[in-house]
Amino acid sequence: MGGRMSCGYTNTGHGEATVCAGSDAATFGFLALADAARLDDAAPIAVTFRTAAERRS
């Protein structure tokens, strides 16, 4: 569906988490990954999750 996705870090009450956010013309979503310490590891997980979740009718 196109769009853009970015990943970064955020602090939580339990330590640092990796967060990826993506959007296109019709949707916005984010994914927090508590066990992915590197952005290079988190990005493909987030893309796979987004692709699996995309549905248009």
Summary of the structure (lengths in Angstrom):
residues: 57
radius of gyration: 11.9
end to end distance: 12.8
largest distance: 39.2
contacts: 132
relative contact order: 0.25
helix: 26%
strand: 42%
